[in-house]
Amino acid sequence: MRLYNRKKSDIEELIREVQSEMNTQHLRYLERKENGSQKDKLRALLKYTRAKAVYDTVRWVAVERGAVHPLSSHFVNQSAPNNR
């Protein structure tokens, strides 16, 4: 039983929008890496990372074939426990 009432086309549109935002922020990061301030570069990188996390999560929740679990990043798997 589905716990949401979205149509497949709604989910696909959301994925396209998030992917577009992800690509835009990546291009902004690259541009600001060359010509921008550290603050602007970091902001674009953070926005890209947020959009990528949303993209990966939506793909995984939508049960897209081949979608990687959103928390299976090498950054997450290699993090040290906070109790050290």
N, C-alpha and C positions, 0 to 999 in steps of 0.2 A: 504494500500500500504506500503510495506516495504521500509525503508530508507537506507537499507544496502544490500549488495549482498553476504553475507556469507551463506555458507551451514550449515545445522544443525550439521553436523559432525565437522565443524570448530569451532562452538560455544561450542559443547560438549568437544572438545579437549582443548579449552581455559579454560573451567571450570575445567577439570582434572589437567591441568598445574598449575593453580592458587591454587587449593586445595592442590596439592603436595607442592607448595612453602609455603603455610600457615602451613601445618603440619610440614615441615622442620624447619621453624622459631619457631614454638611452642616448638619443641623438643630442639632446640638450646637455647631457653629462659630457659626451665627447667634445662638443663645441666649447663648453666651459672649462674642460680640462686643458684645452689649448689656449683659450683667451679670457677666461673668467676668473673671478675671485675664488678663493678657497671655500667661502661660505656658499656661493652660488653653485659651485661644483658639488659640494656635499649635499645641498638641498635637492639637486637633480638626481643624485645617486640614491638618496633616501626615497624620493618619489618613485624612481624606477623600481627599487626593491619592494616597495609597498604594492605597486601595480603587478609585479611578477608574482608576489605571494597571493594576491587576489586571483590572478589568472590561473595559477597552479591549483588553487583551492577549488575554483569553480569547475575546472576541467575534471578534477578528482571527484567532486560531489556529483557532477552530472554523469558520472560513470563512463567517461570517455575512454575508449579502448586505448591502451598504451599510456594513459595518464599516470605520472609518477606521484606517489604520496607526497603531499605538500611539505611534510616534515622530514623527508628523506634526504635533505641536503647534506653535503659533507660538512657544512658549518655546524649544523645541529648535531650530527653524529660525533663530532670531534670535540664538542664543548666539554669543559671540565665541570665537575660538580661544584656547587656554590659553597659547600661546607668545608672547604680546605682552608 
